[in-house]
Amino acid sequence: MARIAFHLRIEDGQRAAYRKEHEDVPTALESAYLESDAELETYSVFEKDGHVFGYMEVEDPEAIREMMAQSEAQADWDEVMDPILVDEDDPWMDEVYRMI
């Protein structure tokens, strides 16, 4: 099982909007992740002071990235998030330490 993570930043003044949108994540988006070939085990998103940290455990990290790039549900979500998040070239993080 691979562990992957990303970091995003919320635009100034958009923190409440970010949290509000996550109160009702579209079922189509959740289904796209769960039905992907990545075999998603865990997906959590954390936020503090405008910084977003996403964490996933998947069998196939490339499959989840491919789904994110090609899914219509993800594209729709990206449109919702576009005015809320700072545009990042590469949000993916490198794992630098693991205990257990």
C-alpha positions in Angstrom: 0.0 0.0 0.0 1.4 3.4 -1.0 0.9 6.5 1.0 0.7 9.8 -1.0 0.0 13.3 0.0 -0.6 16.8 -1.4 -0.5 20.3 -0.1 -2.7 23.2 -1.3 -3.3 26.7 -0.2 -6.6 28.5 0.1 -6.9 32.0 -1.4 -7.1 34.8 1.2 -10.7 35.2 2.3 -11.9 31.8 0.9 -11.4 29.6 3.9 -15.1 29.5 4.9 -16.0 28.8 1.3 -13.5 25.9 1.2 -15.0 24.4 4.3 -18.6 24.9 3.2 -17.9 23.1 -0.1 -16.6 20.1 1.8 -19.7 19.8 3.8 -21.4 18.1 0.8 -18.7 16.6 -1.5 -20.5 15.3 -4.7 -21.3 11.6 -4.7 -20.0 11.4 -8.2 -16.6 12.6 -7.1 -16.4 10.1 -4.2 -17.5 7.3 -6.6 -14.8 8.2 -9.1 -12.2 7.8 -6.4 -13.7 4.6 -5.0 -14.3 3.0 -8.3 -10.9 3.8 -9.8 -8.2 1.2 -10.4 -6.1 2.7 -7.6 -7.8 0.6 -4.9 -8.2 3.6 -2.6 -8.1 2.5 1.0 -8.0 5.9 2.9 -8.5 9.5 1.8 -8.4 12.3 4.4 -8.2 16.1 3.9 -7.0 18.4 6.7 -7.0 22.2 6.8 -5.5 24.8 9.1 -4.9 28.5 8.5 -5.5 28.2 4.8 -3.2 25.2 4.3 -4.8 22.0 3.0 -3.1 18.6 3.4 -4.5 15.6 1.6 -3.5 12.1 2.5 -4.3 8.8 0.6 -3.4 5.2 0.9 -3.7 3.5 -2.4 -2.4 0.4 -4.2 -1.6 2.3 -7.4 -0.7 6.0 -7.0 -0.4 6.5 -10.8 -4.0 5.2 -11.2 -5.4 7.7 -8.8 -3.4 10.5 -10.5 -4.7 9.3 -13.8 -8.3 9.3 -12.5 -7.8 12.8 -11.2 -6.6 14.0 -14.6 -9.3 12.3 -16.6 -12.5 12.2 -14.4 -15.4 14.4 -15.4 -16.4 14.5 -11.7 -12.9 15.7 -10.7 -13.1 18.3 -13.5 -16.4 19.6 -12.1 -14.9 19.7 -8.6 -11.9 21.6 -9.9 -14.2 24.2 -11.3 -15.8 24.7 -7.9 -12.4 24.8 -6.2 -10.7 27.1 -8.8 -11.7 30.4 -7.2 -11.0 29.0 -3.8 -7.5 27.5 -4.1 -4.2 29.0 -5.1 -3.0 27.6 -8.4 -0.2 25.2 -7.7 2.1 23.7 -10.3 2.7 20.5 -8.4 1.0 19.9 -5.1 2.3 16.4 -4.5 4.5 15.9 -1.6 7.5 13.6 -1.0 7.4 11.2 1.9 10.6 11.9 4.0 10.0 9.8 7.0 7.8 6.8 8.0 7.5 5.1 11.4 5.8 1.7 11.1 
